[in-house]
Amino acid sequence: MSAETMTEQTVKEGANAAADTMHQAAFAGDKVIRDAMSRTSAMTDHAFKDGVEKSMTALNELGAQNKRNLEAVVESVTAATKGVETLGSHAMAYTKKAVESQVEQAKALSTARSMQELIELQTAFAKTAMEAYIAEMNKAAEVLSSVVKESIRPLNERATALAETMQSAR
C-alpha cells in the first residue's frame, strides 16, 4: 500500500468517524430537544389544568356566594314585609279602637247636662286619647326597631361572611 492510498484511507476513516460522531451528536441533541419539549409541554398542560381548575373553583364559589347573597336579600325582604304587616295590623287595631272610643265619647258628650260637664268629658277624653296615642306610637317604635334589626340581620351576616372570605384570601 502506498503512502497516498494510506492517507486517502485515513482521511476516509477520519471522515467516516467524524460523520458518525456528528450523526450521534445530532441524534443526542434531537433527543435532548424532544425530551425538553415533552417536559415543557407536560408542565404547560399541568399549569393550564391547574389554572382552569382554580378558575372553575373560584366561579363555583362566586356562584355560591351570589346564591347566599340572594337568599339573604329574600330573607331580609321577607322580614321587612312581615314587619310592615305587623305594623299595619297594629295601626288598624288602634284605628278601630280609636274610632270606637270617639263614638262612645260623642254619645257621652251628647248626654252632658252643662257646659262644665261637657268640658270635663272632653278634657278626660282628650287626655285618654293622647295617652293611648303615645302608647301606640311607643309600641310602633318598638315593632319598627325590631323589624329593622330582623331585616338587616341577614345582610349583616353576608357582609361579615364576605369580609371573612376576603381576609382568608390574603
Backbone torsions as a table, in degrees:
resi	resn	phi	psi	omega
1	MET	NA	137.8	-176.2
2	SER	-88.1	165.8	-178.8
3	ALA	-65.8	-35.2	-179.1
4	GLU	-67.8	-42.0	-179.6
5	THR	-67.2	-38.3	178.2
6	MET	-66.2	-38.3	179.7
7	THR	-67.5	-42.3	178.6
8	GLU	-62.1	-42.2	-178.3
9	GLN	-67.6	-39.7	179.1
10	THR	-65.2	-40.5	179.0
11	VAL	-64.5	-43.7	-179.9
12	LYS	-63.8	-42.8	179.7
13	GLU	-65.0	-40.2	177.6
14	GLY	-64.4	-40.8	179.3
15	ALA	-66.6	-41.7	178.7
16	ASN	-64.3	-42.5	179.4
17	ALA	-63.9	-42.0	178.5
18	ALA	-64.4	-41.3	179.0
19	ALA	-63.9	-42.2	178.2
20	ASP	-63.1	-42.9	178.8
21	THR	-61.9	-43.4	179.4
22	MET	-64.2	-41.0	-179.7
23	HIS	-63.9	-44.9	179.6
24	GLN	-64.9	-40.2	178.8
25	ALA	-64.7	-42.8	178.8
26	ALA	-63.6	-42.5	179.5
27	PHE	-63.3	-44.4	179.4
28	ALA	-65.1	-42.9	178.4
29	GLY	-63.3	-41.0	178.1
30	ASP	-62.1	-42.1	179.3
31	LYS	-64.5	-43.0	178.9
32	VAL	-61.4	-44.8	-179.1
33	ILE	-65.2	-43.7	179.0
34	ARG	-62.5	-43.2	178.4
35	ASP	-62.2	-43.7	179.2
36	ALA	-63.4	-42.1	178.7
37	MET	-64.9	-39.6	179.2
38	SER	-64.5	-45.1	177.9
39	ARG	-63.6	-43.2	179.5
40	THR	-62.2	-43.4	179.0
41	SER	-62.4	-43.5	179.4
42	ALA	-63.8	-43.2	179.3
43	MET	-64.5	-41.4	179.0
44	THR	-64.4	-44.4	177.5
45	ASP	-59.8	-44.5	179.9
46	HIS	-62.9	-46.1	179.9
47	ALA	-63.2	-40.9	179.4
48	PHE	-64.0	-46.2	179.3
49	LYS	-61.7	-42.7	177.3
50	ASP	-60.8	-43.4	179.1
51	GLY	-62.8	-43.2	178.9
52	VAL	-65.1	-43.6	179.1
53	GLU	-62.0	-43.5	178.8
54	LYS	-64.8	-40.4	178.4
55	SER	-63.9	-43.2	179.4
56	MET	-65.0	-41.4	178.0
57	THR	-62.2	-44.3	179.2
58	ALA	-63.8	-41.9	178.6
59	LEU	-65.4	-40.8	177.4
60	ASN	-63.5	-42.8	178.1
61	GLU	-64.0	-40.7	177.9
62	LEU	-62.3	-42.6	177.2
63	GLY	-62.1	-42.2	178.1
64	ALA	-64.9	-41.4	177.6
65	GLN	-60.8	-45.5	-179.9
66	ASN	-62.8	-38.6	178.2
67	LYS	-63.8	-45.9	179.1
68	ARG	-64.5	-36.6	177.3
69	ASN	-63.7	-43.8	179.1
70	LEU	-64.0	-41.7	176.9
71	GLU	-60.6	-38.9	178.4
72	ALA	-65.9	-40.5	178.0
73	VAL	-63.8	-43.7	179.0
74	VAL	-62.4	-44.1	178.5
75	GLU	-62.0	-41.1	178.8
76	SER	-63.4	-46.6	-179.7
77	VAL	-65.5	-38.4	178.2
78	THR	-62.3	-44.5	178.7
79	ALA	-63.6	-41.2	179.1
80	ALA	-64.8	-41.1	179.7
81	THR	-63.4	-45.0	177.9
82	LYS	-61.9	-38.6	178.5
83	GLY	-63.9	-42.4	178.5
84	VAL	-64.7	-39.7	176.9
85	GLU	-61.4	-42.8	178.8
86	THR	-63.1	-45.8	177.8
87	LEU	-61.2	-41.4	179.3
88	GLY	-62.8	-42.8	180.0
89	SER	-68.1	-36.4	175.6
90	HIS	-63.7	-43.9	-179.4
91	ALA	-63.4	-42.4	179.5
92	MET	-64.3	-43.0	178.9
93	ALA	-62.6	-42.8	178.7
94	TYR	-64.4	-43.9	-179.0
95	THR	-62.1	-43.8	179.1
96	LYS	-60.5	-46.6	-179.9
97	LYS	-63.3	-41.9	-179.9
98	ALA	-64.5	-41.8	179.5
99	VAL	-65.0	-43.9	178.1
100	GLU	-60.5	-40.9	178.7
101	SER	-65.0	-38.8	179.2
102	GLN	-67.3	-37.8	177.0
103	VAL	-63.8	-45.4	177.5
104	GLU	-60.8	-41.0	179.5
105	GLN	-63.8	-41.9	179.2
106	ALA	-61.9	-41.0	177.8
107	LYS	-63.4	-43.4	-179.8
108	ALA	-64.6	-40.4	179.6
109	LEU	-64.5	-33.4	-179.0
110	SER	-71.5	-16.1	178.8
111	THR	-97.0	0.8	-179.2
112	ALA	-64.1	139.5	-176.1
113	ARG	-99.5	-13.0	179.1
114	SER	-148.2	166.7	177.8
115	MET	-64.4	-37.5	178.4
116	GLN	-60.9	-46.6	179.7
117	GLU	-64.5	-38.6	178.7
118	LEU	-62.3	-43.9	179.2
119	ILE	-66.3	-40.3	179.1
120	GLU	-64.8	-44.5	178.0
121	LEU	-62.5	-44.1	-179.6
122	GLN	-65.5	-39.6	178.8
123	THR	-64.6	-44.3	179.0
124	ALA	-63.6	-42.5	178.9
125	PHE	-63.8	-44.2	-179.4
126	ALA	-62.1	-41.6	179.1
127	LYS	-63.7	-48.1	180.0
128	THR	-63.0	-43.1	179.9
129	ALA	-63.8	-41.4	-179.8
130	MET	-67.3	-41.3	177.9
131	GLU	-63.2	-42.8	178.8
132	ALA	-64.3	-40.3	179.4
133	TYR	-63.7	-45.8	179.8
134	ILE	-63.9	-42.5	178.2
135	ALA	-62.4	-42.0	179.5
136	GLU	-65.6	-40.2	179.0
137	MET	-66.6	-36.7	175.8
138	ASN	-64.4	-42.9	178.0
139	LYS	-63.5	-42.1	179.3
140	ALA	-64.5	-38.5	178.5
141	ALA	-64.4	-40.2	177.8
142	GLU	-65.0	-44.5	179.0
143	VAL	-62.7	-45.1	-179.5
144	LEU	-61.8	-42.6	178.1
145	SER	-60.9	-44.1	178.2
146	SER	-63.8	-41.0	179.8
147	VAL	-63.5	-44.3	-180.0
148	VAL	-62.5	-44.2	179.5
149	LYS	-61.4	-45.5	-179.3
150	GLU	-69.0	-32.0	179.8
151	SER	-73.4	-34.3	-176.3
152	ILE	-87.4	-22.7	-177.2
153	ARG	-51.9	-52.1	-178.3
154	PRO	-63.7	-33.9	178.7
155	LEU	-69.2	-39.6	176.4
156	ASN	-63.7	-39.8	178.2
157	GLU	-61.5	-41.5	179.1
158	ARG	-67.0	-40.0	178.9
159	ALA	-64.2	-40.2	177.6
160	THR	-64.5	-43.5	178.8
161	ALA	-62.5	-40.4	178.6
162	LEU	-64.3	-42.8	178.8
163	ALA	-63.0	-41.0	178.2
164	GLU	-65.0	-39.9	177.7
165	THR	-62.2	-44.0	179.9
166	MET	-64.6	-38.8	179.2
167	GLN	-65.9	-41.3	-177.9
168	SER	-72.6	-21.5	-179.5
169	ALA	-77.3	-14.6	-178.5
170	ARG	-64.0	NA	NA
